[in-house]
């Protein structure tokens, strides 16, 4: 303990008062530029298109399809579907643009959000969701569905289903 205290008192005695306060003297100080490299923020892959068929009391196919901005898409067959389980594929920008052109041609954005009669219980729903310029429009069609809405959703179902879906490997 005595050796340590002797060393502490000897350091300030050898240097000026400023050097004792600031151990790195002005002469030996080197200007250092610190550059912080941050990983660029990757935008999250946002959902552009979703399509879903819901169950009925019988053997109605139940599945969900999601297409993201990158073109990556997932298909999840839940019950009585042509494909059961999780699958994936990629859509090109042109294929995605074609879907949105089809939606604009049918005035999808003007469709009601819900075509239904809750008193009827044994009918499956067809739910489509499209995101236009960050604004999501979801249409649930189950009963009393206008022909224009039915045709759009049927065409969307065919367009999405005709892709080459591969079993999804989460690795």
C-alpha positions as CSV (number, residue, x, y, z in Angstrom):
1,X,0.0,0.0,0.0
2,X,2.8,2.4,0.8
3,X,4.5,1.7,-2.5
4,X,1.3,2.6,-4.4
5,X,0.8,5.9,-2.6
6,X,4.4,6.9,-3.1
7,X,3.9,6.3,-6.8
8,X,0.8,8.4,-6.9
9,X,2.4,11.3,-5.2
10,X,5.5,11.2,-7.4
11,X,3.6,11.4,-10.7
12,X,2.1,14.9,-10.1
13,X,5.4,16.2,-8.8
14,X,7.1,15.4,-12.1
15,X,4.6,17.1,-14.3
16,X,2.9,20.5,-14.4
17,X,-0.5,21.0,-12.8
18,X,-2.2,20.8,-16.3
19,X,-0.4,17.5,-17.1
20,X,-1.5,16.0,-13.8
21,X,-5.2,16.8,-14.6
22,X,-4.9,15.8,-18.3
23,X,-2.5,12.8,-18.5
24,X,-2.2,13.2,-22.3
25,X,-0.3,16.4,-22.8
26,X,-1.1,18.8,-25.7
27,X,2.1,17.8,-27.5
28,X,1.4,14.1,-27.5
29,X,-2.3,14.3,-28.3
30,X,-3.1,13.0,-31.7
31,X,-6.3,14.0,-33.5
32,X,-8.3,10.9,-34.1
33,X,-11.3,10.6,-36.3
34,X,-13.7,7.9,-35.2
35,X,-15.9,6.6,-38.0
36,X,-18.9,4.6,-37.0
37,X,-20.1,2.3,-39.7
38,X,-23.7,1.3,-39.2
39,X,-25.3,-1.5,-41.1
40,X,-27.8,0.1,-43.5
41,X,-31.3,-0.4,-42.3
42,X,-33.0,-3.0,-44.5
43,X,-36.6,-2.2,-45.2
44,X,-38.9,-4.9,-44.0
45,X,-40.5,-6.9,-46.7
46,X,-44.0,-5.6,-46.6
47,X,-47.1,-7.5,-47.6
48,X,-48.6,-6.5,-51.0
49,X,-51.2,-9.2,-51.8
50,X,-53.0,-11.7,-49.6
51,X,-55.6,-14.2,-50.6
52,X,-57.4,-16.6,-48.3
53,X,-60.2,-19.2,-48.5
54,X,-61.9,-20.0,-45.2
55,X,-63.5,-23.3,-44.0
56,X,-67.1,-24.4,-44.3
57,X,-68.8,-27.4,-42.6
58,X,-67.9,-29.6,-45.5
59,X,-64.7,-30.2,-47.5
60,X,-64.0,-26.7,-48.7
61,X,-60.3,-26.0,-49.4
62,X,-58.7,-23.8,-46.8
63,X,-55.5,-22.0,-47.7
64,X,-53.7,-18.7,-47.4
65,X,-51.4,-17.0,-49.9
66,X,-49.2,-14.0,-49.2
67,X,-47.1,-12.0,-51.7
68,X,-44.5,-9.6,-50.4
69,X,-43.0,-6.5,-52.0
70,X,-39.8,-8.4,-52.8
71,X,-41.8,-10.9,-54.8
72,X,-41.4,-13.7,-52.2
73,X,-44.6,-15.5,-51.7
74,X,-45.9,-18.2,-49.3
75,X,-48.8,-20.6,-49.7
76,X,-50.2,-22.4,-46.6
77,X,-52.6,-25.2,-47.3
78,X,-54.6,-25.8,-44.1
79,X,-57.4,-28.2,-44.9
80,X,-58.7,-30.0,-48.1
81,X,-56.4,-27.8,-50.2
82,X,-54.7,-29.0,-53.4
83,X,-51.4,-28.5,-51.5
84,X,-51.2,-29.2,-47.8
85,X,-48.5,-27.5,-45.7
86,X,-46.2,-24.6,-46.4
87,X,-44.9,-23.7,-49.9
88,X,-43.0,-20.7,-51.4
89,X,-42.3,-19.2,-54.7
90,X,-41.3,-15.9,-56.3
91,X,-43.3,-13.4,-58.3
92,X,-41.6,-11.1,-60.8
93,X,-42.3,-7.4,-60.7
94,X,-44.2,-7.8,-64.0
95,X,-46.5,-10.5,-62.5
96,X,-47.2,-8.3,-59.4
97,X,-47.9,-5.4,-61.7
98,X,-50.3,-7.5,-63.7
99,X,-52.3,-8.3,-60.5
100,X,-52.5,-4.6,-59.7
101,X,-53.5,-3.7,-63.2
102,X,-56.3,-6.3,-63.0
103,X,-57.4,-4.8,-59.6
104,X,-57.4,-1.3,-61.1
105,X,-59.4,-2.4,-64.1
106,X,-62.1,-3.8,-61.9
107,X,-62.1,-0.8,-59.5
108,X,-61.0,-3.1,-56.6
109,X,-60.5,-0.1,-54.3
110,X,-64.2,0.7,-54.6
111,X,-65.4,-2.8,-53.6
112,X,-67.1,-3.0,-50.2
113,X,-65.1,-4.5,-47.4
114,X,-67.7,-7.1,-46.5
115,X,-70.2,-9.0,-48.6
116,X,-71.9,-11.3,-46.1
117,X,-75.0,-12.4,-44.3
118,X,-74.1,-13.5,-40.8
119,X,-77.4,-15.5,-40.5
120,X,-76.0,-18.0,-43.0
121,X,-73.3,-20.1,-41.3
122,X,-72.1,-22.8,-43.8
123,X,-70.4,-20.9,-46.5
124,X,-66.7,-20.3,-46.9
125,X,-65.3,-16.8,-47.3
126,X,-62.9,-15.6,-50.0
127,X,-60.7,-12.8,-48.6
128,X,-58.4,-10.7,-50.7
129,X,-56.2,-7.9,-49.6
130,X,-54.2,-5.5,-51.8
131,X,-51.9,-2.7,-50.6
132,X,-52.1,0.3,-52.9
133,X,-49.4,3.0,-52.1
134,X,-49.3,1.9,-48.4
135,X,-53.1,1.8,-48.1
136,X,-54.5,-1.7,-47.4
137,X,-57.9,-2.6,-48.9
138,X,-59.4,-5.9,-47.7
139,X,-62.5,-7.5,-49.3
140,X,-64.3,-10.4,-47.6
141,X,-66.7,-12.1,-50.0
142,X,-69.1,-14.8,-48.7
143,X,-72.7,-14.0,-49.6
144,X,-74.5,-11.6,-52.0
145,X,-71.2,-11.0,-53.8
146,X,-71.4,-8.9,-56.9
147,X,-70.3,-10.6,-60.1
148,X,-67.5,-8.1,-60.6
149,X,-66.0,-9.0,-57.2
150,X,-66.4,-12.8,-57.8
151,X,-64.7,-12.5,-61.1
152,X,-61.8,-10.6,-59.7
153,X,-61.3,-13.0,-56.8
154,X,-61.5,-16.0,-59.1
155,X,-58.9,-14.5,-61.5
156,X,-56.7,-13.7,-58.6
157,X,-57.0,-17.2,-57.2
158,X,-56.0,-18.7,-60.5
159,X,-53.1,-16.2,-61.0
160,X,-51.7,-17.0,-57.6
161,X,-52.3,-20.8,-57.7
162,X,-50.7,-21.3,-61.1
163,X,-47.2,-20.5,-59.9
164,X,-44.6,-23.3,-59.4
165,X,-44.9,-23.6,-55.6
166,X,-42.1,-25.5,-53.9
167,X,-42.2,-27.0,-50.4
168,X,-40.9,-24.3,-48.1
169,X,-37.6,-25.1,-46.2
170,X,-37.2,-22.6,-43.4
171,X,-33.4,-23.0,-43.3
